[in-house]
Amino acid sequence: MQPSISEASAYGRARLSESSSPDVDVQVLLCYVLECSPVKLMTAPEAELTAAQWQRFAELIERREQGEPVAHLTGSRGFWSLDLAVDASTLIPRPDTELLVSLALSKLEPGMWAADLGTGSGAIVLSLAAEKPDVHFVATDLQQAAVRLAQNNARQHQIENVQFLQGAWLSGFRPQAFDLIVSNPPYIEAHDPHLTQGDVRFEPRSALVSGADGLMDIRQIVTQASRHLKPGGWLLVEHGYDQSQRVQQLFHEAGFDAITAHQDFGAQDRAVMGQLSV
Ligand code: GLN
């Protein structure tokens, strides 16, 4: 006899007691193996797994116990309205980054040109493009593997108003090309101890770390954006929980006005938005 759903859940939760989110981890992995919705786990707890399902589940729990991110085990992560393919070539989309999506949506209007810098899996730009089919989007990433992953995600969701390009931030674009620029760049300090804990151990350092103070990339983005935005255009960047003041200062020095700070779901400062002076 194979274990039931509730027995498999209990087994998984016990094995993952060190994880920061054992209940969610087990739910996501069980649904993945059983190809079912979370509702089924609750409504049919006595249903038995097949031998193959149990073996697969036990293997995934074992890998999760070793620290592998759930999104790498299932190969996908939900973000905004989309289910996105993810792999080890990019950052795993975080719920907190949905803040940038909602801020950008408040500024985008039909016919505008917008850029997403360091697009990774394409999470930000594809969420925006799905909501705004009449805006032209460009998304860049330095890593060719990320560009390919994001292009596949666009194809998967039949999103056609995004052009993906390999490149460093805004290099190669003409001056005043954009009405809005959004980015979730690397912003962690090189020696931050968090880099040795949790999911970030399995993500590319190039997507996480940005020099000794974590602001090397944001500095470049703010400077370049001031040249490549049209007057009156908007810049939105995600940043670390203790970087808001310094990021606002960078915006100010580069000629942005109407600078505002925004908090994530955990009430931490997480994004700054500003408008290039007219
Ligand atoms: N928010 C991520 C983390 O702290 C980092 C994302 C980033 O550097 N852009 O794990």
Residues whose N, C-alpha, C, O or C-beta is under 5 A from the ligand:
A	BS01	LIG	N184 P185 P186 Y187 I188 A207 L208
